[in-house]
Amino acid sequence: MTQPSFVPIAEADQVRPAQRLEVPRRWQANRPAEQRWPVHPGGPLHGQPGPDQGYALHLARRFEDRLHLEAGESAEDALVGCALLAARRAALVGRAPSAPDLRTAFAVWGFLDEAPPEALVAARRRVFPSVAHEYALQRALADSVPDEVLRLKAEEVAAQVAAGTWPTAGVTGRP
């Protein structure tokens, strides 16, 4: 609204001239975390992006009372580690984690078996300590299981674990 020039107005109440904004420049991906190419980079320690991956940890807590842990193993490490594997398994097909993903992840490491093979328990003892608290260990654990194993159903994985054919010898899970 205009103000007549003959009306006395305090300086603070006068209308100020409008500020002109500059014309925006062309956008560039130059901030540190911005992805500069359309494909997610692959390789070790990059992860597998997928929708709603944090839900895997919520689902993993539902399995807590069914875990069979050996002496010295932490339930928190087992839950976090297997939630990571379940999230990666779901992301391989571009969906959010579900209970079958968790069953497969727990079957890979024999956490739902009452008597897992000794070689698998030895591999778990190398891979899982402190995984709930160290990001580098989490990434290494998630990368340690091949995609072919994660694409199997929980029953197929459990059969391989029971037969002793799951390759735990080469799995270190440590960066």
N, C-alpha and C positions, 0 to 999 in steps of 0.2 A: 504494500500500500504506500502510496506516495505521501510525502510530508510537505505541507506548505512551508515555504521559506520564511514566512512572516510569523510563524508560531515558535515561541521560545521552547527549545527542547534541550535537555541535558546532553552533553556530548556522548555519554555512554548509551543513550537511547536512540541515537541517530542510526539510520540504516547504513550499513557498511557496504562498500562496493563488493561485488561478487568476485570470488577468486576463480581464476581460470586454470583449469587442469590441462596439463600437457597431453598431447595425443599419445596414446600408448604405443610403445615400441613393439616390435615383433617378439613373441615369447620364445625363450630358449631354455632348454633343460641344462642349467648350469649350477644348480644347488648340489651339495655333496651326495645326497641320498637319491637323487632322481635317476630313473632308468633312462638311458639314452638310446635304447633300441627296443623294438617291439617284442622281442623274444626274451624270456627270463634267462639269465646266464645260468649255465649248468656247471657241474663238477662238484668236487668235494667242498663241504662247508657252505654251500649256497642254499641248500634246502629245496623243498618242493612246495610252491605256493598253492593254496587251495582255500575254498570258502569255509569259514567258521571252524578253524582248526582247534581253537581253544575248547570247543565242546568235547573233544576227545578226553581231556583231563577230567571233565565232569562225568563222562561215561566210565572212565577207568575207576573212579571211586566206587562205583557199583560192584566192581569185581574184588574189592579189597578183602572181603570176608572169605573169598574162595581161593586166595593165593596160598600156595604151598612154598614157604621160604625155608631155606637151609640156614644153619647157624651163621650169623654174621651178615646176613642179607637184610636190607632195609625195604620195608613195604613202600615207602615214599619213592625210593629210587626205582623200584619195579614199576610203580604206577606211572611215574613221569616218563621213564624210558619206553614203556609199552604204549603210552598215549602218543608219544612222538612217532613211533612206528605206525600206529593206527592212522594218525593224521597224514602221514606220508602215503600210506596205502590208499586212503580215500582220495588224496590229491592226484594220484596217478590217473584216476578216471575223472577228475574234475568235480568231485562232490564233497559234501561235508562228512565227517566221520560218523560211523554208526556202530552198534554193538557187534556185528560180525567182524568189523575191522579190529576191534579190541580183542575179540576171541582169537583172531588170527595172530595178532601181535603177542598175546600171552602164550599162544601155542608155539610160536617160533622159539621162545626162550624157555618153554616148559614150566611156566609159573602155575599153570592150572593142573599139572600132573602131580599125583601123589608121590611117584618115584621116578623123577626124570633121570636120564642117563648121566653118569658121572662126568663124561666129557662136556656135556651141556652145562652142568652145574659149575664145572671148572671155568668154562667160557664166561658164564654169568658173573663169576667172582672177579674175572679180569675186567669185564666191560661195565658193570653196573655201579660199582662204588662211587658215591658222590655225584652221580649223574643228575640228581634232582637239583643240584646247586651250581653246576659249572656248565656254562653255555658251550664251550668247546667240546666237552665230553658228550653233551646232548647231540650236537651236530655229528660227531664221529659215530655215535651209536646209531643214529638215523641213517647214516651213509653205509654202515657196516653190513646191512642185510640187503642182498640183491633184489632188484625189482621182480625177478621171476618168482622168488619165494613169496614176496608180498602179494603177488597176484593169485596165489593159491588160496583155496578155502581152508578154514581152520581145521577141518577134519583131515584134509590131505597133508597139511603141515604136521598135525599131531601123529599121523601114521608114519611120516618120514622121521620124526623125532623118536618115536617108539622103535622104529627099525634101525635107528642109529645112522641114517643116511644123510641127515642134515649136516652141512659142512661147518662145524664149529671150530675146527682146528685153525683155520686161517683168519678167524674173526678176532680182531684185537679190540676194536671200539675205542682205542685211545689215540689221540692226535699225535 
